[in-house]
Amino acid sequence: MKFPKDITWHSESPKHKGTFLRPLIVALFMFLFLSLILVMGIMDLGRLDKTLVRFMENRGLDIITTVENVAQENLAYLYQTLKEDKEESGNAFVPLSDEEFSPQKALVKGLVALARDIDAQWKAKHLDEDNLRELAERENLWLIAVLDERGKIVFKSREFMTEILPETNQEMTGGKDLIIDLFNKFGKLNEIGYIALRRKDGSGTILMALDNVGLRYWSRKIAIKKAIEDVGLGQGLTYLIVINEHGKVLGQAGTVREELKVIDAIALDVLKAKLEKASRRVTSGGAELLDITVPVRLDGKVAGFARLGLNRESSDKILRENRNRMIISMIFIMAIGILSMFAIYLNQKKYSLRMEEMGKRLQQAEKLSALGQLAAGVAHEIRNPLNAISMASQRIRREYSPDGEEKKKGFHHITGIIRDEIKRLNRIVEEFVIFSRSRRLEFSNQSITTVLERMASLIREEADLKGIAIKTIWQNDHLIIPMDVDKLRQAFYNLLKNAMEAISGQGTISISTTPNGKGMVSIKISDTGCGLTSDEMDHIFDPEYTTKEKGLGLGLALAHEIIRGHGGEILVESEVGVGTTFDVLLPVTGRGTGAE
């Protein structure tokens, strides 16, 4: 006898390792996904912050452009007015009570205010020549001199020849309170203008002289100061200061920190045209500001730089709102992602279990196929020798019976045992033959109730002899299903036979049919036998598995194979000491009255 060479037996179901996502992989994917969202959110916030900074920088440029334009208009008007005054008269008295603004009046008022400050220090006896030198340098004045009532110099900011004083010194010591000559010669020096302010009690005179550089500085200072006043603070503008190329303040509005009033590296780059603008975050008075440094151009040239502080409250509020929205979105996406990953994991796990189940079924099918091939070979090889042995035992019994009643009984007993064992072997061979043919199904529409009634009638006599009651419950008669009648009978016979063998002594076997509403019929075969453990239920349909001392374990495996061939399935419920229920689900095509 030749056996198949490709038969392989497995004790466990195959595992699909590495095929599906595991919790660690799912967690890693979630981490990468959330990290990507976080990075994208941070990048979006960065882009938004840069956009807001650019917007504020452009706003700062607009403010400085307005200051430049207004200052240029004031400066041009001042130059034109002073030019006309120079052409008309060398000495000009400017009334200071007129409220109408003109650049010329603003220039004179600025110089007069400075002269009065010097006079106040003189009266308080806080004035000396060192103070005058520092003041003259700071205010770009060529000369500051304090004269007594006789026109004699008391203090002066620099050494100079007294002969260069105006020839009509009497003009400064008597008569007029204010004398202005900003364009004509100062004494014997050309291009030096001056302003003289006499004390009200006639006890002295303050003299300030300006060269062209000083006049340009004061003209720009007055023009820019007026322009800053016109622009004013508000709408987020906290401070504004304009500083010339020499580090001297030309105009200021608001409170400016001292470190912002100097020419630092940023201001130097702006003055040298290395930067068109520069901005940075600063804190002033507990408020977050954006400090913007831009060049200031007058007369077509860079005259200095401006620093202005814009409140970041609005932009920071926008950033906070967007950051909060991003956090909420991240939490929402995280929740969706976790739920999605959890759903994917459950689905993958369910699919993995199905694949493992399919692997088990495939393994079982391979075993069944191998056993089928083995059954065909065994049946072919041992049937003829069994027939020959059976015929020989019958002939021995018939022709060679010994004399004597006792010997004859013993001889008949031995030959009976041989005959019974041969019958048992024939039954085993028949099981193998049926098993090997179980895959070839021929379908026809038949009544499942009729088939079950005949199977109940077939086993009822044997069951009565064992004290087992057979109960049948048909909720719907003549349910029609596509079946191979012989194979299905064999399957139910094996199930009923297994139920009887599970009952020791008296008991009950119940057979019932119930439509389950899903195009299937539920056929339940229940017994009150010993029941099965969970481990036994896991292997109950394995071909090589049996709990009986005698038997090959092919009955339930054959029934399982036949039911699956009919497009159905077998479910098992069991409790040790209570009993077992086999629930067979088969597809229904309709109802009818036809039998086999």
HUJOWO-V814881 format. One record per residue. N is the residue number from 1. PHI is phi as a letter, one per 30 degrees, with the letter a starting at -180 (NA if undefined). PSI is psi as a letter, one per 30 degrees, with the letter a starting at -180 (none if undefined). Layout:
# HUJOWO-V814881
N|PHI|PSI  N|PHI|PSI
This chain:
# HUJOWO-V814881
1|NA|k  2|c|k  3|c|l  4|e|k  5|d|f  6|c|g  7|d|k  8|b|k  9|c|k  10|b|k  11|c|f  12|b|l  13|d|k  14|d|k  15|c|k  16|c|i  17|d|k  18|i|g  19|d|e  20|b|l  21|d|k  22|c|l  23|e|e  24|d|e  25|d|e  26|d|e  27|d|e  28|d|e  29|d|e  30|d|e  31|d|e  32|d|e  33|d|e  34|d|e  35|d|e  36|d|e  37|d|e  38|d|e  39|d|e  40|d|e  41|d|e  42|d|e  43|d|e  44|d|e  45|d|e  46|d|e  47|d|e  48|d|e  49|d|e  50|d|e  51|d|e  52|d|e  53|d|e  54|d|e  55|d|e  56|d|e  57|d|e  58|d|e  59|d|e  60|d|e  61|d|e  62|d|e  63|d|e  64|d|e  65|d|e  66|d|e  67|d|e  68|e|e  69|d|e  70|d|e  71|d|e  72|d|e  73|d|e  74|d|e  75|d|e  76|d|e  77|d|e  78|d|e  79|e|e  80|d|e  81|d|e  82|d|e  83|d|e  84|d|e  85|d|e  86|d|e  87|d|e  88|d|e  89|a|k  90|d|e  91|c|k  92|b|k  93|c|k  94|c|j  95|d|k  96|c|f  97|d|f  98|d|k  99|d|f  100|d|k  101|d|k  102|b|k  103|e|e  104|d|e  105|d|e  106|d|e  107|d|e  108|d|e  109|d|e  110|d|e  111|d|e  112|d|e  113|d|e  114|d|e  115|d|e  116|d|e  117|d|e  118|d|e  119|d|e  120|d|e  121|d|e  122|d|e  123|d|e  124|d|g  125|h|h  126|c|g  127|c|k  128|b|l  129|d|e  130|d|e  131|d|e  132|d|e  133|d|e  134|d|e  135|d|e  136|d|e  137|d|e  138|d|e  139|c|g  140|h|h  141|c|k  142|d|e  143|a|k  144|b|k  145|b|k  146|c|k  147|c|k  148|d|a  149|d|f  150|c|f  151|i|g  152|d|k  153|d|k  154|c|e  155|b|l  156|b|l  157|d|f  158|a|l  159|d|k  160|a|l  161|d|k  162|d|f  163|d|f  164|d|f  165|d|l  166|e|k  167|d|e  168|c|i  169|d|f  170|d|f  171|d|f  172|c|f  173|c|f  174|a|l  175|i|c  176|d|k  177|d|f  178|b|k  179|b|k  180|b|k  181|b|i  182|d|f  183|b|e  184|d|l  185|d|k  186|c|j  187|i|b  188|c|g  189|c|k  190|d|l  191|h|g  192|b|j  193|c|l  194|a|l  195|b|k  196|b|k  197|c|j  198|c|k  199|d|l  200|d|e  201|d|g  202|i|g  203|d|f  204|l|l  205|b|k  206|c|k  207|c|k  208|b|k  209|c|k  210|b|k  211|c|a  212|d|e  213|d|e  214|d|e  215|d|e  216|d|e  217|d|e  218|d|e  219|d|e  220|d|e  221|d|e  222|d|e  223|d|e  224|d|e  225|e|e  226|d|e  227|d|e  228|d|e  229|d|e  230|d|e  231|d|e  232|i|l  233|c|l  234|k|l  235|h|h  236|j|f  237|d|j  238|c|e  239|b|l  240|a|k  241|b|k  242|c|k  243|b|k  244|d|l  245|d|f  246|c|g  247|i|g  248|c|k  249|d|k  250|c|f  251|a|l  252|a|k  253|b|k  254|i|l  255|c|k  256|c|k  257|d|k  258|d|e  259|d|f  260|c|f  261|c|g  262|c|l  263|d|j  264|c|a  265|d|e  266|d|e  267|d|e  268|d|e  269|d|e  270|d|e  271|d|e  272|d|g  273|i|g  274|d|f  275|b|k  276|d|e  277|a|l  278|b|k  279|b|l  280|a|l  281|d|k  282|b|l  283|c|k  284|b|k  285|i|g  286|i|g  287|c|k  288|d|k  289|b|l  290|c|j  291|d|k  292|c|k  293|c|k  294|b|l  295|d|l  296|c|k  297|c|k  298|b|k  299|h|h  300|i|g  301|b|l  302|d|j  303|c|f  304|l|a  305|b|l  306|b|k  307|b|k  308|b|k  309|c|k  310|c|k  311|d|k  312|c|g  313|e|e  314|d|e  315|d|e  316|d|e  317|d|e  318|d|e  319|d|e  320|d|e  321|d|e  322|d|e  323|d|e  324|d|e  325|d|e  326|d|e  327|d|e  328|d|e  329|d|e  330|d|e  331|d|e  332|d|e  333|d|e  334|d|e  335|d|e  336|d|e  337|d|e  338|d|e  339|d|e  340|d|e  341|d|e  342|d|e  343|d|e  344|d|e  345|d|e  346|d|e  347|d|e  348|d|e  349|d|e  350|d|e  351|d|e  352|d|e  353|d|e  354|d|e  355|d|e  356|d|e  357|d|e  358|d|e  359|d|e  360|d|e  361|d|e  362|d|e  363|d|e  364|d|e  365|d|e  366|d|e  367|d|e  368|d|e  369|d|e  370|d|e  371|d|e  372|d|e  373|d|e  374|d|e  375|d|e  376|d|e  377|d|e  378|d|e  379|e|e  380|d|e  381|d|e  382|c|f  383|d|e  384|d|e  385|d|e  386|d|e  387|d|e  388|d|e  389|d|e  390|d|e  391|d|e  392|d|e  393|d|e  394|d|e  395|d|e  396|d|e  397|d|e  398|d|e  399|c|f  400|b|h  401|d|k  402|d|l  403|d|l  404|j|k  405|d|e  406|d|e  407|d|e  408|d|e  409|d|e  410|d|e  411|d|e  412|d|e  413|d|e  414|d|e  415|d|e  416|d|e  417|d|e  418|d|e  419|d|e  420|d|e  421|d|e  422|d|e  423|d|e  424|d|e  425|d|e  426|d|e  427|d|e  428|d|e  429|d|e  430|d|e  431|d|e  432|d|e  433|d|e  434|d|e  435|d|e  436|d|f  437|c|g  438|d|f  439|d|f  440|c|j  441|c|k  442|b|j  443|c|k  444|a|l  445|d|j  446|b|l  447|d|k  448|d|e  449|d|e  450|d|e  451|d|e  452|d|e  453|d|e  454|d|e  455|d|e  456|d|e  457|d|e  458|d|e  459|c|f  460|d|e  461|d|e  462|d|e  463|d|e  464|d|e  465|d|e  466|c|f  467|i|g  468|c|k  469|c|k  470|c|k  471|c|k  472|b|k  473|b|j  474|c|j  475|d|e  476|b|k  477|d|k  478|h|h  479|d|k  480|c|k  481|b|l  482|d|k  483|b|l  484|c|j  485|e|e  486|d|e  487|d|e  488|d|e  489|e|e  490|d|e  491|d|e  492|d|e  493|d|e  494|d|e  495|d|e  496|d|e  497|d|e  498|d|e  499|d|e  500|d|e  501|d|f  502|d|f  503|c|k  504|c|j  505|j|b  506|d|l  507|a|a  508|b|k  509|c|k  510|c|k  511|b|k  512|b|l  513|b|k  514|b|k  515|d|k  516|c|g  517|i|g  518|c|g  519|i|g  520|b|l  521|c|k  522|c|j  523|c|j  524|c|k  525|c|j  526|c|k  527|b|l  528|c|h  529|d|a  530|d|f  531|i|l  532|b|k  533|d|l  534|d|e  535|d|e  536|d|e  537|d|e  538|d|f  539|c|g  540|d|f  541|c|g  542|d|k  543|e|e  544|c|g  545|c|k  546|a|k  547|c|g  548|c|k  549|d|e  550|c|k  551|k|l  552|c|f  553|i|g  554|c|f  555|d|e  556|d|e  557|d|e  558|d|e  559|d|e  560|d|e  561|d|e  562|d|e  563|d|e  564|d|e  565|d|f  566|c|g  567|i|g  568|c|a  569|a|l  570|c|k  571|c|k  572|b|k  573|b|k  574|a|l  575|b|k  576|d|k  577|i|f  578|c|e  579|k|a  580|b|k  581|b|k  582|c|k  583|c|j  584|c|k  585|c|k  586|b|k  587|d|k  588|c|k  589|c|f  590|l|a  591|b|l  592|a|a  593|c|g  594|d|k  595|c|a  596|d|none
